Amino acid sequence: MVVSQLNSEPIESKSDAISATKAEDTFDPHTTKWSDVNLLKFGTLIAVSTTFESAIFYPFFVLKTREQSDRRNLTLLQSFRYHIRASISKTTTTGSISSLYRGFWFSNIAGLPAYGLYLGVYISTKDRLNATNNTSARFYAPFLAGALADAVSVLFYVPSDVIVQRLQVSDSPYKSSFDAIRKIYVNEGIKGYYRGLGATFIVSALASSIWWTSYENVKTLLYHPSILHYFTWKKSSKDDTHAVHRLPQLAAGFVAGTITSACVNPLDVVKTRIQTQNIDTLGKTSSTVLYRNTFHGLACLWREEGINGLFRGVLPKLMSRGPISALSALVFELVLYYSRDNLH
């Protein structure tokens, strides 16, 4: 690995080289293998870190959902301004700062098991693909691992996603998470919790693959010797053994989040509307035309709203996903590093 080469010291003998290489591999702060992770540490750190991340950026997720579920033909700026004002205006039913945190705790608690499973599958799959020492495999490993991780975890996170999306929409008829769970079951049965399953899988798998491919390859590029010295950040002024370079992870996360948000936004709009279109608000459904599936939804979206519809909600996404992806990438790497069994 490039980082290991940069940190290595001159080696006098073959045996010293082997032991030094092993030591560096063991304590490389930039890459953690799944086999080295302590699951208890990992689960605890993921729970704490995701709660703090979500607390910062959750309002942007709510604004994104409200924009995407709104079928009025507004421009991107008009839609963004309208929903910000509506979300903080006391003259509307959803008008309060607290409304921007509707479903926050349910989203965090219900989503943790699926997120833990997702990360476990991704890291372990990527490690196996990278173990082949094939250069091309290292490039597409994140894409395949991301898609597989989403395929394994999708059935676990879709129900919570449906419930949270319906709590987040403007004029939501649900009083609480438990009220939403009960009413969805009464009105739609078990299948109501899996509304938009196909659309969710397409969006999530594609987003996951694009994000991880962008992140891992941009990170590798930034670790190149000609670039890396601009990002040097040592653990301490006295530590000359292992230089910890975290800024490339932060930068790669920002780039990956921005690219992914722009690429999958049209599909994300359709997914959101499929999940929320059966809500009964003031005696009528929130959509004039129900989307039967992803492709029908895309056709209707383009025909009825054009380019503004395809990119509905993209502004709050771009404002939040770049920074949150940067933070998530850094937190992800730190969580993995401090979850090691061999850390001392």
C-alpha positions as CSV (number, residue, x, y, z in Angstrom):
1,M,0.0,0.0,0.0
2,V,1.2,3.5,-0.8
3,V,0.8,4.7,2.8
4,S,2.9,1.8,4.1
5,Q,5.7,2.6,1.7
6,L,5.7,6.2,2.8
7,N,6.0,5.4,6.4
8,S,8.6,2.6,6.1
9,E,12.1,3.1,7.5
10,P,15.4,1.8,5.8
11,I,15.7,-1.9,6.5
12,E,19.0,-3.6,7.1
13,S,18.1,-7.3,6.6
14,K,15.4,-9.6,5.1
15,S,14.1,-10.7,8.5
16,D,14.0,-7.1,9.8
17,A,12.0,-6.2,6.6
18,I,9.5,-9.0,7.2
19,S,8.9,-8.0,10.9
20,A,8.8,-4.3,10.0
21,T,6.2,-5.0,7.3
22,K,4.1,-7.0,9.6
23,A,4.2,-4.4,12.2
24,E,3.2,-1.7,9.8
25,D,0.4,-3.8,8.3
26,T,-0.9,-4.4,11.8
27,F,-1.0,-0.8,12.8
28,D,-1.7,0.9,9.4
29,P,-4.1,3.6,10.4
30,H,-5.7,3.9,7.0
31,T,-7.0,0.5,6.2
32,T,-8.6,-1.9,8.7
33,K,-9.5,-5.5,7.7
34,W,-12.8,-7.0,8.9
35,S,-10.9,-9.8,10.5
36,D,-9.2,-7.4,12.9
37,V,-12.5,-5.7,14.1
38,N,-13.9,-6.3,17.6
39,L,-17.7,-6.5,16.9
40,L,-18.6,-5.1,20.4
41,K,-16.4,-2.1,20.0
42,F,-17.6,-1.6,16.4
43,G,-21.3,-1.7,17.3
44,T,-20.9,0.7,20.2
45,L,-18.9,3.2,18.2
46,I,-21.2,3.0,15.2
47,A,-24.3,3.6,17.4
48,V,-22.8,6.7,19.0
49,S,-21.2,8.2,15.9
50,T,-24.3,7.8,13.7
51,T,-26.5,9.4,16.3
52,F,-24.3,12.5,16.4
53,E,-24.1,12.7,12.6
54,S,-27.8,12.4,12.1
55,A,-28.5,15.0,14.8
56,I,-26.5,17.5,12.7
57,F,-27.9,16.7,9.3
58,Y,-31.3,15.3,9.9
59,P,-33.2,18.5,9.0
60,F,-31.8,18.4,5.5
61,F,-33.1,14.9,5.1
62,V,-36.6,16.1,6.1
63,L,-36.4,19.0,3.7
64,K,-35.3,16.7,0.9
65,T,-38.3,14.4,1.6
66,R,-40.8,17.2,1.7
67,E,-39.5,18.6,-1.6
68,Q,-39.5,15.3,-3.4
69,S,-43.0,14.4,-2.3
70,D,-44.3,17.8,-3.5
71,R,-45.8,17.5,-7.0
72,R,-46.3,21.2,-7.7
73,N,-44.4,22.4,-10.7
74,L,-41.9,24.7,-8.9
75,T,-38.3,25.5,-9.9
76,L,-35.5,24.1,-7.7
77,L,-35.0,27.4,-5.9
78,Q,-38.8,28.0,-5.5
79,S,-39.3,24.6,-4.0
80,F,-36.3,25.0,-1.7
81,R,-37.4,28.4,-0.4
82,Y,-41.0,27.3,0.0
83,H,-40.2,24.2,2.1
84,I,-37.7,26.0,4.3
85,R,-40.3,28.7,5.1
86,A,-43.1,26.2,5.6
87,S,-40.9,24.1,7.9
88,I,-40.2,27.0,10.3
89,S,-43.5,29.0,9.9
90,K,-45.9,28.7,12.8
91,T,-48.9,29.2,10.5
92,T,-48.5,25.7,9.0
93,T,-49.2,22.3,10.6
94,T,-45.5,21.3,10.2
95,G,-44.2,24.8,11.0
96,S,-41.7,24.5,13.8
97,I,-38.0,23.7,14.2
98,S,-38.9,20.5,16.0
99,S,-40.8,19.3,12.9
100,L,-37.5,19.0,11.1
101,Y,-36.6,16.2,13.6
102,R,-39.8,14.1,13.1
103,G,-38.9,10.4,13.3
104,F,-35.3,11.2,14.4
105,W,-35.0,8.7,17.2
106,F,-37.0,6.0,15.4
107,S,-34.8,6.4,12.3
108,N,-31.6,6.0,14.4
109,I,-32.7,3.1,16.6
110,A,-34.5,1.1,13.9
111,G,-31.8,1.7,11.3
112,L,-28.8,0.6,13.4
113,P,-29.0,-3.2,12.9
114,A,-29.4,-2.8,9.2
115,Y,-26.5,-0.3,9.0
116,G,-24.2,-2.6,11.0
117,L,-25.0,-5.5,8.8
118,Y,-24.5,-3.4,5.7
119,L,-21.0,-2.2,6.8
120,G,-20.0,-5.7,7.8
121,V,-21.0,-7.2,4.5
122,Y,-19.3,-4.4,2.6
123,I,-16.0,-4.5,4.4
124,S,-15.7,-8.3,4.4
125,T,-16.6,-8.6,0.7
126,K,-14.2,-5.9,-0.3
127,D,-11.4,-7.5,1.7
128,R,-12.0,-10.9,-0.1
129,L,-12.0,-9.2,-3.5
130,N,-8.9,-7.2,-2.7
131,A,-7.1,-10.4,-1.5
132,T,-6.8,-11.5,-5.1
133,N,-4.0,-8.9,-5.6
134,N,-5.6,-8.1,-9.0
135,T,-5.3,-4.5,-10.0
136,S,-8.6,-4.4,-11.8
137,A,-10.3,-6.2,-8.9
138,R,-9.2,-3.4,-6.5
139,F,-10.9,-0.9,-8.8
140,Y,-14.3,-2.6,-9.0
141,A,-14.3,-4.3,-5.6
142,P,-16.0,-1.4,-3.9
143,F,-18.7,-1.3,-6.6
144,L,-19.6,-5.0,-6.2
145,A,-19.2,-5.0,-2.4
146,G,-21.5,-2.0,-2.1
147,A,-24.2,-3.6,-4.2
148,L,-24.0,-6.8,-2.3
149,A,-24.1,-5.1,1.1
150,D,-27.3,-3.3,0.0
151,A,-28.9,-6.5,-1.4
152,V,-28.3,-8.3,2.0
153,S,-29.6,-5.4,4.2
154,V,-32.4,-4.0,2.1
155,L,-35.2,-6.1,3.7
156,F,-34.1,-4.9,7.1
157,Y,-34.1,-1.1,6.5
158,V,-37.0,-0.6,4.1
159,P,-39.7,-0.8,6.8
160,S,-38.0,1.9,8.9
161,D,-37.4,4.0,5.8
162,V,-41.1,3.9,4.8
163,I,-42.2,4.9,8.3
164,V,-39.7,7.7,8.6
165,Q,-40.4,9.1,5.1
166,R,-44.1,9.3,6.0
167,L,-43.4,11.0,9.2
168,Q,-41.2,13.6,7.4
169,V,-43.6,14.7,4.7
170,S,-45.6,17.9,5.0
171,D,-48.9,17.6,6.8
172,S,-48.2,14.1,7.8
173,P,-51.3,12.5,9.3
174,Y,-49.3,10.4,11.8
175,K,-48.8,11.6,15.4
176,S,-45.8,9.5,16.1
177,S,-43.7,6.6,14.9
178,F,-45.9,4.1,16.7
179,D,-49.0,5.7,15.3
180,A,-47.5,5.4,11.8
181,I,-46.6,1.7,12.4
182,R,-50.2,1.0,13.6
183,K,-52.0,2.9,10.8
184,I,-49.8,1.5,8.0
185,Y,-50.5,-2.1,9.2
186,V,-54.3,-1.4,9.6
187,N,-54.7,0.3,6.2
188,E,-52.1,-1.6,4.1
189,G,-51.0,-4.7,5.9
190,I,-47.5,-6.0,6.1
191,K,-46.9,-5.0,2.4
192,G,-47.3,-1.4,3.4
193,Y,-44.0,-1.5,5.3
194,Y,-42.3,-2.7,2.1
195,R,-43.9,-0.1,-0.3
196,G,-41.3,0.9,-2.9
197,L,-39.1,-2.1,-2.1
198,G,-37.9,-2.4,-5.8
199,A,-37.3,1.4,-6.1
200,T,-35.5,1.5,-2.8
201,F,-33.2,-1.4,-3.8
202,I,-32.4,0.2,-7.2
203,V,-31.7,3.6,-5.7
204,S,-29.8,2.3,-2.7
205,A,-27.7,-0.3,-4.5
206,L,-26.8,2.2,-7.2
207,A,-26.0,4.9,-4.7
208,S,-24.0,2.5,-2.6
209,S,-21.9,1.3,-5.5
210,I,-21.2,4.7,-6.8
211,W,-20.4,6.1,-3.4
212,W,-17.9,3.4,-2.4
213,T,-16.3,3.2,-5.9
214,S,-15.8,7.0,-5.8
215,Y,-14.7,7.1,-2.2
216,E,-12.2,4.2,-2.3
217,N,-10.6,5.3,-5.6
218,V,-10.4,9.0,-4.8
219,K,-8.9,8.1,-1.5
220,T,-6.3,5.9,-3.2
221,L,-5.5,8.7,-5.6
222,L,-5.0,11.2,-2.7
223,Y,-2.7,8.8,-1.0
224,H,-0.4,8.9,-4.0
225,P,3.1,10.2,-3.0
226,S,2.9,13.3,-5.1
227,I,-0.3,14.4,-3.4
228,L,-0.2,12.8,0.1
229,H,2.4,15.2,1.6
230,Y,-0.2,18.0,1.3
231,F,-2.4,16.1,3.8
232,T,0.1,15.0,6.4
233,W,-1.4,14.8,9.9
234,K,0.7,13.0,12.6
235,K,-0.9,11.3,15.7
236,S,1.5,13.5,17.8
237,S,4.6,15.6,17.3
238,K,6.7,12.8,18.9
239,D,5.4,10.0,16.8
240,D,7.6,9.5,13.8
241,T,6.6,5.8,13.2
242,H,3.1,6.2,11.9
243,A,1.9,9.4,10.2
244,V,-2.0,9.4,10.2
245,H,-3.4,11.0,7.0
246,R,-7.1,11.6,7.6
247,L,-7.7,14.5,5.3
248,P,-7.7,12.3,2.1
249,Q,-10.5,10.3,3.7
250,L,-12.4,13.5,4.4
251,A,-11.9,14.9,0.9
252,A,-12.8,11.6,-0.8
253,G,-16.0,11.4,1.2
254,F,-17.0,14.8,0.2
255,V,-16.4,14.1,-3.5
256,A,-18.2,10.7,-3.3
257,G,-21.3,12.2,-1.6
258,T,-21.6,15.0,-4.1
259,I,-21.3,12.7,-7.1
260,T,-23.7,10.2,-5.7
261,S,-26.4,12.7,-4.8
262,A,-26.4,14.2,-8.3
263,C,-26.4,10.8,-10.1
264,V,-29.3,9.1,-8.2
265,N,-31.5,12.1,-7.4
266,P,-34.2,11.3,-10.1
267,L,-34.5,7.7,-8.9
268,D,-34.6,9.0,-5.3
269,V,-37.6,11.3,-6.1
270,V,-39.5,8.4,-7.5
271,K,-38.7,6.2,-4.5
272,T,-39.8,8.9,-2.1
273,R,-43.1,9.4,-3.9
274,I,-43.8,5.6,-4.1
275,Q,-43.3,5.3,-0.4
276,T,-45.5,8.3,0.5
277,Q,-48.1,8.4,-2.3
278,N,-50.8,6.4,-0.4
279,I,-50.9,8.7,2.6
280,D,-54.5,9.9,3.1
281,T,-54.3,13.7,3.6
282,L,-57.6,15.7,4.0
283,G,-59.5,12.9,2.3
284,K,-57.4,12.5,-0.8
285,T,-54.2,10.9,-1.8
286,S,-51.1,13.1,-1.9
287,S,-50.4,12.1,-5.6
288,T,-52.8,12.7,-8.6
289,V,-51.2,9.8,-10.4
290,L,-49.9,6.8,-8.5
291,Y,-46.5,5.5,-9.6
292,R,-46.8,1.8,-10.4
293,N,-43.0,1.2,-10.4
294,T,-39.7,2.9,-10.8
295,F,-39.8,3.2,-14.6
296,H,-43.4,4.3,-14.7
297,G,-42.6,6.9,-12.0
298,L,-39.6,8.2,-14.0
299,A,-41.8,8.6,-17.1
300,C,-44.5,10.4,-15.2
301,L,-42.0,12.6,-13.5
302,W,-40.4,13.7,-16.8
303,R,-43.7,14.2,-18.6
304,E,-45.4,16.2,-15.8
305,E,-42.5,18.2,-14.3
306,G,-39.6,17.9,-16.6
307,I,-36.0,18.6,-15.4
308,N,-37.2,20.4,-12.2
309,G,-39.0,17.2,-11.2
310,L,-36.1,15.0,-11.8
311,F,-33.9,17.1,-9.6
312,R,-36.5,17.9,-6.9
313,G,-34.8,18.1,-3.5
314,V,-31.3,18.2,-5.0
315,L,-30.3,21.5,-3.3
316,P,-30.8,20.3,0.3
317,K,-29.1,17.0,-0.8
318,L,-26.1,18.7,-2.2
319,M,-25.9,21.1,0.8
320,S,-25.9,18.1,3.2
321,R,-24.6,15.0,1.4
322,G,-21.1,16.4,0.6
323,P,-20.4,17.5,4.2
324,I,-22.1,14.5,5.8
325,S,-20.3,12.1,3.4
326,A,-17.0,13.7,4.3
327,L,-17.8,13.4,8.0
328,S,-19.2,9.9,7.6
329,A,-16.1,8.8,5.8
330,L,-13.8,10.1,8.5
331,V,-16.0,8.7,11.3
332,F,-16.2,5.3,9.4
333,E,-12.4,5.0,9.2
334,L,-11.9,6.1,12.8
335,V,-14.6,3.7,14.1
336,L,-12.9,0.8,12.2
337,Y,-9.5,1.9,13.5
338,Y,-10.5,2.1,17.1
339,S,-12.6,-1.1,16.8
340,R,-9.4,-3.2,16.2
341,D,-8.6,-6.0,18.6
342,N,-4.9,-5.5,18.1
343,L,-5.0,-1.7,18.9
344,H,-2.6,-0.8,21.8
